[in-house]
């Protein structure tokens, strides 16, 4: 902004002879007393005032649109059935989402299953399952327990095809993968989703593990490589419901094959899935990956179906395996019969 320290209409008093040179801009400003002043503080203040005015005008309009949307398109939270009062692609209320919390129970240092009190006192941090049947993966972590709102979210994606839920679950998976990165010993791991059999994928239209993994990659603080074609499921297996541990292992034996053996050689791999139940499928994936040359295999899932309920874990120290039938069936790769 130009400001005049003299009268605005004062004429230029200098005289110019025939041999005189025309004064420069700087000399002209010096003689006339003009100077350039940038009032950035005032400009910033005006911007803030305009932003406040816009916010005051827009906020009521936004509230009106939300109210009109709820009246014209009424819907309920798919988890608690209370009316939704916000516009969102995810049909779940903010209260239900906020109630989903990470696992806080003491867990096995290998598979992540809940540990009972006796194992905490005299054990080495491993559950009885991992001591009796050591899994092929070095470590497995899950974000939360497979119950309540988290179970409901997974079902919305898997069985009802509500794909906007995938980014919500992807955020949880990203946090779990981030916890595993220090175990990668400085190497950049491959992220490999557990594949579905082609028949199962055709029926469902998508692989939920792959959708969640893609969403997780967008939320990672560092760039990781998603290798969706590294593993393929070459055969369907029978339902795991009612099978013993040995029968489950035999059921998924050689159900997977590594497609890119050259690419996986010498790498650290994190196998990802939506739910971990017995861990049989993840262990078999880890086995074939290591057989193909992977140096280290870890596992990350959104949810973990603990074998023992909290009150059972307080009084039992033996092997238990109450696993939701539908998730056992998913591990088998055949349609659920429940």
Secondary structure, DSSP 8 states (H G I E B T S, - for coil): -EEESS-TT--------TT-----HHHHHHHHTEEE---HHHHHHHHHHHHHHHHHHHHHHHHHHHHHHHHHS--B-TTT--B--S--SS-S-HHHHHH-----S-B-TTT--B--HHHHHHS-S--HHHHHS--SSSEEEEEEESSHHHHHHHHHHHTT--TTHHHHHHHHHHHHHHHHHGGGTT---EEEE----HHHHHHHSS-HHHHHHHHHHTT-SS--EE-TTSEEE-S-----TT--HHHHHHHHTT-EEES-HHHHTT-EEEEEEEEESSSHHHHHHHHHHHHTT-SEEEEEEEEE--SS-HHHHTT--S------HHHHHHHHTS----
